């Protein structure tokens, strides 16, 4: 594994040095068609669905805070899961307004900080727009409130309905859900009211072109948010010390594997240009690589990547539904899953970018 990591770092370094120019070669691939497919059939529909699920989350949150009982808590928890799964389909698109408002870090920065959350609730005075509050909001903070403040549903209901302190918990929960809705509505409105055309028309083969930016965002997401955050960090890959508290959805941990698997499926679908919510495919990275006749040591790169996705899925299928439990009982399977994810990182970051003549535009500092 060490040799593999050295190879990745060295290859990326050499590729970056060889690239020299910010401009990609003009390969005559129809990048505008790919951008159109991405915008109209993948990104915008996925965001619109995510926005809808957040509106529904706001509705069930209101029902719960107006009438705190176990039945409404279960309904809230179910919709939190649905919205959290839909987030996995848009999390990789940190472009446009999503980048401007730092949607990723305000939505899903984990692990969350229960201590700071409790202090916010007690104080009743907090500004969720501050960068220092990022780990006190979003889906992970909601996870703590609806799954972690008590050891049972009855205990959680008791906390939210307490005549002295319950209002603080209800207000904080409502504020978290409202902020998710507001940020997402801003991003969706931007796509629907002009940014879509800006995105599609920005088809230049340059570092500032939309294709290059999306390629880097996609690989960054797969490498950092999916491979590292969901699997590698809890498994102790970078620190040498596994920590189950670092898993996504730690307090509702029986759901953590589902989030990882949804993100993996979404990543492969986007690579293949697959329309959101459909089996139909259009132009995407896979067709771009096919157009470039990309071969890695005599093998088709698209096939290598898709075959590796299958291996990743197969390896991860044996993980416990509760990834925190997996870390604590058999961390070796987490490490195996990480290693399989790493292989596609190399295919993406070295082979795909080299084939498409795109430079890495972010700093790799996690020692992989």
C-alpha positions in Angstrom: 0.0 0.0 0.0 2.9 2.4 0.8 4.3 1.8 -2.7 0.9 2.5 -4.2 0.7 5.8 -2.3 4.2 6.9 -3.4 3.3 6.0 -7.0 0.2 8.2 -6.8 1.9 11.2 -5.4 4.9 10.9 -7.8 2.6 10.4 -10.8 0.4 13.4 -10.0 3.6 15.5 -9.4 5.1 14.5 -12.8 1.8 15.0 -14.6 1.4 18.4 -13.1 4.9 19.4 -14.2 4.4 18.1 -17.7 1.1 19.9 -18.2 2.7 23.3 -17.8 0.0 25.3 -19.5 -3.5 26.0 -18.0 -4.9 25.1 -21.4 -6.0 21.6 -22.4 -5.5 20.4 -26.0 -8.4 20.9 -28.4 -9.5 17.3 -28.8 -12.8 18.1 -30.6 -14.9 16.3 -28.0 -18.3 18.0 -27.7 -17.9 19.3 -24.1 -21.0 21.4 -24.5 -23.1 18.3 -25.0 -21.6 16.7 -21.9 -22.2 19.9 -19.8 -25.8 20.0 -21.1 -26.3 16.4 -20.0 -24.8 17.1 -16.6 -26.8 20.2 -16.0 -30.2 19.1 -17.4 -30.3 15.4 -16.6 -28.2 15.0 -13.6 -27.3 18.1 -11.5 -30.4 20.2 -11.6 -32.9 17.2 -11.2 -30.8 15.9 -8.3 -30.8 19.3 -6.6 -34.5 19.8 -7.2 -35.3 16.4 -5.6 -33.0 17.2 -2.7 -34.7 20.6 -2.2 -38.1 18.8 -2.2 -36.9 16.3 0.5 -35.7 19.2 2.6 -39.1 20.9 2.3 -40.7 17.7 3.5 -38.1 17.5 6.4 -39.2 21.0 7.4 -42.8 19.9 7.5 -42.2 16.9 9.7 -39.9 18.9 11.9 -42.7 21.4 12.4 -45.1 18.6 13.2 -42.7 17.1 15.8 -41.9 20.5 17.5 -45.6 21.3 17.7 -46.5 17.9 19.2 -43.5 16.1 20.6 -44.2 12.4 20.8 -42.5 9.2 19.8 -44.6 8.7 16.7 -43.6 12.1 15.3 -40.0 11.5 16.3 -40.0 8.3 14.2 -41.5 10.2 11.2 -38.9 12.9 11.6 -36.1 10.4 11.7 -37.4 8.7 8.6 -37.5 11.9 6.6 -34.1 12.9 7.8 -32.8 9.6 6.4 -34.6 10.2 3.0 -33.2 13.8 2.8 -29.7 12.6 3.9 -29.7 10.0 1.1 -30.8 12.5 -1.5 -27.9 14.8 -0.4 -25.4 12.1 -1.5 -26.5 12.7 -5.1 -25.6 16.4 -5.0 -22.7 16.5 -2.5 -20.1 16.2 -5.3 -21.3 19.3 -7.2 -19.4 22.0 -5.2 -19.6 24.5 -8.1 -21.4 27.8 -8.7 -23.5 29.0 -5.8 -22.8 25.8 -3.9 -19.1 26.7 -3.8 -19.9 30.3 -2.9 -22.0 29.4 0.1 -19.7 26.4 1.1 -22.8 24.1 0.9 -20.8 20.9 1.6 -19.2 22.0 4.8 -22.4 23.6 6.2 -24.4 20.6 5.3 -22.4 17.5 6.2 -19.3 18.3 8.3 -18.8 15.3 10.6 -18.1 14.4 13.3 -20.4 17.0 14.8 -19.8 18.6 18.2 -22.4 17.7 20.9 -20.6 19.9 23.4 -20.9 23.0 21.2 -24.5 22.1 20.3 -25.5 21.9 23.9 -23.8 25.2 24.6 -25.6 26.9 21.7 -28.9 25.6 23.0 -28.2 26.7 26.6 -27.1 30.1 25.4 -29.9 30.5 22.9 -27.7 32.9 21.0 -25.8 31.5 18.0 -24.9 32.5 14.4 -25.0 29.5 12.1 -23.5 31.5 9.3 -20.1 31.6 11.0 -17.5 29.1 9.8 -16.8 28.2 13.4 -20.4 26.8 13.6 -20.0 24.4 10.7 -19.6 21.3 12.9 -22.7 22.3 14.9 -25.3 22.2 12.1 -26.4 20.2 9.0 -27.3 16.5 8.9 -24.7 15.5 11.6 -26.1 17.9 14.1 -29.7 16.9 13.4 -28.5 13.3 13.9 -27.3 14.2 17.4 -30.6 15.9 18.3 -32.9 13.1 17.0 -30.8 10.1 17.8 -28.2 11.0 20.4 -29.5 13.4 23.1 -31.2 10.4 24.8 -30.7 6.7 25.1 -34.2 5.9 23.9 -37.0 7.4 22.0 -38.9 8.1 25.2 -35.8 9.8 26.7 -35.4 12.0 23.5 -39.1 13.0 23.6 -38.7 13.8 27.3 -35.8 16.2 26.5 -37.7 18.0 23.7 -40.8 18.3 25.8 -39.2 19.4 29.0 -41.1 22.5 30.2 -37.9 24.3 31.3 -35.4 23.4 28.6 -37.3 21.7 25.8 -38.0 24.9 23.9 -34.3 25.4 23.3 -33.9 22.0 21.7 -37.0 22.5 19.5 -35.8 25.9 18.3 -32.3 24.7 17.6 -33.6 21.7 15.6 -36.0 24.0 13.6 -33.1 26.4 12.9 -30.9 23.7 11.6 -33.6 22.4 9.2 -34.4 25.9 8.1 -30.8 26.7 7.3 -30.5 23.6 5.2 -33.6 24.7 3.3 -32.4 28.2 2.8 -28.9 27.3 1.6 -30.3 24.7 -0.8 -33.0 27.0 -2.1 -30.3 29.6 -2.9 -28.3 27.0 -4.9 -31.2 25.7 -6.8 -32.5 29.1 -7.7 -29.0 30.0 -9.1 -29.1 26.9 -11.3 -32.6 27.7 -12.5 -32.1 31.4 -13.1 -29.1 31.8 -15.2 -26.2 29.7 -13.9 -27.3 26.7 -16.0 -26.6 28.6 -19.2 -23.3 30.0 -17.8 -22.2 26.5 -16.9 -23.1 24.9 -20.3 -21.6 27.7 -22.3 -18.3 27.5 -20.3 -17.1 24.7 -22.5 -13.5 25.9 -23.1 -10.8 23.3 -22.7 -9.0 25.3 -20.0 -8.4 25.3 -16.3 -11.4 27.7 -15.8 -13.7 25.7 -18.1 -16.6 23.9 -16.5 -15.4 20.5 -17.5 -12.0 21.0 -15.8 -13.7 22.4 -12.7 -16.2 19.6 -12.4 -13.5 16.9 -13.0 -11.5 18.3 -10.1 -14.6 18.7 -7.9 -15.7 15.1 -8.7 -12.3 13.6 -7.9 -11.9 15.7 -4.8 -15.3 14.5 -3.6 -14.5 10.9 -4.3 -11.0 11.1 -2.7 -11.8 13.2 0.3 -15.5 13.1 1.2 -16.2 9.5 0.1 -12.9 7.6 0.5 -11.4 9.5 3.4 -14.2 10.9 5.4 -16.7 8.0 5.2 -14.2 5.2 5.4 -10.5 6.1 5.9 -10.7 8.5 8.8 -12.9 6.4 11.0 -10.7 3.4 10.1 -7.6 5.3 11.3 -5.8 5.3 7.9 -4.3 8.7 8.4 -4.0 8.9 12.2 -3.1 5.3 12.8 -5.8 5.1 15.4 -9.3 4.0 14.5 -12.1 6.1 16.0 -15.7 5.0 15.6 -17.0 8.4 16.6 -15.7 9.7 13.2 -18.3 7.8 11.1 -21.1 9.6 9.3 -24.4 9.5 11.1 -22.6 8.3 14.3 -25.7 8.6 16.6 -28.0 6.9 14.1 -25.1 4.6 13.1 -27.3 1.7 11.7 -27.8 4.1 8.8 -24.1 4.9 8.2 -23.4 2.1 5.6 -26.5 3.2 3.6 -25.1 6.7 3.2 -21.7 5.4 2.1 -23.4 3.0 -0.4 -25.6 5.7 -1.8 -22.7 8.0 -2.3 -20.8 5.2 -4.1 -23.7 4.6 -6.5 -24.1 8.3 -7.2 -20.4 8.6 -8.0 -20.5 5.8 -10.5 -23.7 7.0 -12.1 -22.1 10.5 -12.6 -18.9 9.0 -14.1 -21.1 7.2 -16.7 -23.3 10.2 -17.4 -26.4 8.4 -16.1 -29.5 10.6 -15.8 -30.7 11.2 -12.3 -33.4 8.7 -11.3 -33.1 6.8 -14.6 -31.0 4.2 -16.4 -30.6 6.4 -19.4 -27.1 7.6 -20.0 -25.7 10.6 -21.9 -22.3 12.2 -22.4 -20.1 11.9 -19.3 -16.5 11.1 -18.3 -16.9 7.6 -19.6 -17.9 8.7 -23.1 -15.2 11.4 -23.1 -12.6 8.7 -22.2 -14.0 6.4 -24.9 -13.7 9.2 -27.4 -10.1 9.7 -26.4 -9.6 5.9 -26.7 -8.1 5.8 -23.3 -6.0 2.7 -22.6 -4.1 1.9 -19.4 -1.5 -0.8 -19.9 -3.4 -2.3 -22.7 -6.8 -2.2 -21.0 -9.7 0.1 -21.5 -9.7 2.8 -18.8 -13.5 3.1 -18.6 -13.8 -0.7 -18.1 -11.1 -0.6 -15.5 -12.9 2.1 -13.5 -16.3 0.5 -13.8 -14.9 -2.9 -12.9 -13.2 -1.4 -9.9 -16.6 0.2 -8.8 -18.0 -3.4 -8.8 -15.1 -4.6 -6.6 -15.5 -1.7 -4.2 -19.2 -2.4 -3.9 -18.6 -6.1 -3.4 -16.0 -5.5 -0.7 -18.2 -3.0 1.1 -21.3 -5.2 1.0 -19.9 -7.2 3.9 -19.6 -4.1 6.1 -22.0 -3.9 9.1 -24.9 -1.5 8.6 -23.4 0.3 11.6 -19.9 1.5 10.5 -19.1 2.5 14.0 -19.6 -1.1 15.1 -17.6 -2.3 12.2 -14.6 -0.1 13.2 -14.8 -1.4 16.8 -15.3 -5.1 15.9 -13.4 -5.7 12.7 -11.6 -2.7 11.3 -9.7 -4.7 8.8 -12.8 -4.7 6.5 -12.9 -0.9 6.7 -9.3 -0.9 5.6 -9.9 -3.3 2.8 -12.7 -1.1 1.6 -10.5 2.0 1.7 -7.8 0.2 -0.3 -10.3 -0.7 -3.0 -11.6 2.9 -3.1 -8.0 4.1 -3.4 -7.5 2.2 -6.7 -10.2 4.3 -8.3 -8.7 7.4 -6.9 -5.5 6.6 -8.9 -7.5 5.8 -12.0 -9.3 9.1 -11.7 -6.6 11.4 -10.5 -3.7 10.1 -12.6 -5.0 8.1 -15.6 -8.3 9.9 -16.3 -6.9 13.4 -15.8 -3.9 12.6 -17.9 -6.1 11.2 -20.7 -8.2 14.3 -20.7 -5.2 16.7 -20.2 -6.7 18.2 -17.1 -4.5 19.4 -14.2 -5.2 18.8 -10.5 -6.3 22.1 -9.0 -6.4 21.3 -5.3 -3.7 20.5 -2.7 -3.4 16.9 -1.6 -2.2 17.0 2.0 -3.5 13.9 3.7 -0.4 11.8 3.0 -2.1 9.2 0.8 
